[in-house]
Structure formats: structure tokens, C-alpha cells
Amino acid sequence: MTSDTDDDGARSRDVFRLPGFAAFWAAASVSELGNHVTVLALQVLVVVTLGGTATDVGLLNATRWLPYLALGLVVGALLDRRRRRPVLVVTDLGRAVLLGLIPALWLLDVLSLPVLLVVVAAFGALSLLHDAASQSFLPRLVPRSALLAANARLDQSGAVAQTSGPLLAGGLVTALGAPVAVLADALTFLFSAVMVARLKVSETVASAADGARRRLRSEIADGLRWVYGHRTLAPLALSTHGWFLCNSMLATAFVPFALLGLGLDAFGLSITLAAGGVGALGGSLFSTRAGLRWGAGRTVVASRAAMPLAWILIALTPDGAGVWVAVAVLGAGQLLHGFAMGLENANEMGYWQAVTPDAFQGRTNATRRSVNRAMIVVGAPLGGVLADAVGYRPVLWAGAAGFAVVAAGLAASPFREARHGEPQGTPRSGD
């Protein structure tokens, strides 16, 4: 295991020289490409193949994240007791099997929205395990001082996936149909499992004091205290929860707004989403430089301040101006939103991972992600219901206003002065 105090390569942005990172990056990048194929394919499947509505899209999005709400806190505590690499391998294999069921059920003519939601819920449970393990595994793979650069590299490949994934999905959905298109993601999970299984990382599991395991409830409580009692992490966590609520409403309304409201087809929709990937790549290329120069806090705040502008532009997309005008305006909004996300993410994740001790990584990641996904469970169906009831544009305006409030709240908090390289704190244990 790499020492957290190792400063070698602290300022180096070429983290591919670190042992094991290239394989981990390849696994994450390829599976991320597949994820973007599946996200679009499943939404098109619901709207087009199954004849669903915006409410149904909201249910689909909420179901995927429901396990985070139900199991997230427990999973985080359990992960801190386990080696994380085996968890990554097993969950990748399980998700490949689940995605393979979707085209099989469709070919057997038994695929319906309730059946799809069951499969997606199981997929979400495995994703909960995988995501918490992955974000907790990275600080064991690279030095603490290299976490910003490592996250930036992952963001850059993720941005490429965000750009090419929707285009690939649009082509696959057009040529093969939405149910078959998800097979591409199943193959990427198999690749990821193989790459991670080959990693040689020494993982040690901290033993409880006096040779006895502490109660699970106490470990969960310690994780909650760490996240919500920290001077800078607490406002960041709360702001991010609000961000996820707004973003889930916007993401739910965006797809039917483009397909049904503006008359785009799957390929036109994929172009607008790909523009977001281009923006994310641009933002991620500047993320390390911005974070080191301005600090993690100011970079994240500035990024979030740009997001309302992006969605205001999307909400102003004119009716009846032609498909390609709509694609251009929607794409411009997604480009700006993607740039802000690409600039922010490495700085947010790098700061979280660097400030949090290894023994708390699993609980910290699972706790904040669970509440974030709980916001999706609430926001996604809410956005769908409101879109069907009052129209797509009012939901877009409401989401943009929410983003503005979130950015203002974070700007007024102590997090705005957060900088990379701050020392780790000492978690407080419960009784």
C-alpha cells in the first residue's frame, strides 16, 4: 500500500507511472463509456420501446439509486472492514450479468416497466458496493499528494466517455434497438473486472481495538460525525446534496423535453449529451491547474456558479425553430454544464479523499453518496411528475434556480477557503 505521507510525484500530473494506476484507469474508463451507453439506451427504451412518460423516466432514474438510500450507510461501514479490490471484481461481474438480462427478457417478450425496474434496482445495489469501494480504493493505490491529479485523469477519460458514449448509444439504439444496446455496457464491465483482478495492491484491514469488532451502529455514527461535523466537508456535503436534488429533476425533464417537446430523435439527443462530454473534457484539463492555483474551495464554488447559466440557456431553447437549432442550443447549454462539472469534480473528490483518513474512506464515500442518491430518489420522480403536470420548461427554470441557491450557499461557507494539501483531521469515535 502506498504511504499517505509519500510526497514523491506530489506535483506530477503523469500519474500513469504509479504502479497499478494505468490498469485501474483503463478499467474505470471503459466501464464509464458503457455506462453512458446504458443511461441513454434505458431512457429511450422507456420512452420509445415501452411507450413511457416523463414520470416513468423519473421512476427509472429513482429506482437505480434507491439502494443507496436503503443500504448506503451500512455498506460504507462494512467496506471499511474489507479489502476493496475483490468487491470491485465481484460487482463488475454481477452488473454484466444483470445488463445481459435486459435484451434476453426483451427477446422473450416479457420486458415491461416493472420488470425493468427490478433489474435496475439490483443493478443499483451492485453499483452502490462498487462505487463506494472504488472511491475508497484509489487512496490506497496512489499517494495522498497525487489524488488531485489521479482524479483529474479519471475525469478526463470520463469526459471522453461522456462525449463518445451518447453518440455510440445513439448509433446502437438506431441500428439495434435500445434493449440490445445495453449489451455494450455488459462487455465493458467484464473488461473492468479482468483489469482490476490483475492489480497487485497490498490491502490491510484495520482491526478493532482490543481484538473486538466495534458495533456496526457505532461505526456508522462515526462516519456521520466525520462528514457532517467537519468544518469544510459538512458544507460541501450539504451543498452537494442540494445539487443532486436539482440535477436529478433537470436530467429527468431534459430527455422527454428533447424527444417529445422539441421533436429530436435518439441521435439528435445523443449529440446534445455528447456536447456535455466535450465541455467536461475541457474542464477536466484545467482542473488540476485551477485547483492548485485557486484552491479546491474557490474552484468548486466557481464551477457551481456557472451551472445555472447553462440550464437557463437550455430552458430558452425556442419552439418551432427546427431540429438542428434545438440541437445547437441544447448542446451549448450542455457544453457549459459539462465544463463546470469537469472543472469541479477532480477538485471535490481529491479534497474529500485527501482530508479523510483511510479507515474512514468507505464510510465517508458511502455516506455522502447515499444521501446524494437519496436526493435523486426524490428529485427524479418529482421532476417527472412536475414535467407531466406543468410542462418541461417550468421544471428547467426551477432546477436552474435551485443550482443558483446551492452555489450561493457554498460560497458563503468556510469551504470557499479550502485548499489542497491540508492535513488530515482526526475522526472522533463514538462511545
Buried (B, 14 or more C-beta within 10 A) or exposed (E): EBEBEEEEBBEBBEBEEBEBBBBBBBBBBBBBBBBBBBBBBBBBBBBBBBEBBBBBBBBBBBBBBBBBBBBBBBBBBBBBBBBBBEBBBBBBBBBBBBBBBBBEBBEEEEBEBEBBBEBBBBBBBBBBBBBBBBBBBBBBBBBBBBBBBBBBBBBBBBBBBBBBBBBBBBBBBBEBBBBBBBBBBBBBBBBBBBBBBEBEBEEEEEEEEEEEEBEEEEBBBBBBBBBBEBEBBBBBBBBBBBBBBBBBBBBBBBBBBBBBBBEBBBBBBBBBBBBBBBBBBBBBBBBBEBBBEBBBBBBBBBBBBBBBBBBBBBBEBEEEEEEEEBBBBBBBBBBBBBBBBBBBBBBBBBBBBBBBBBBBBBBBBBBBBBBBBBBBBBBBBBBBBBBBEEEBBBBBBBBBBBBBEBBBBBBEBEBBEBBBBEEBBEBEEEE
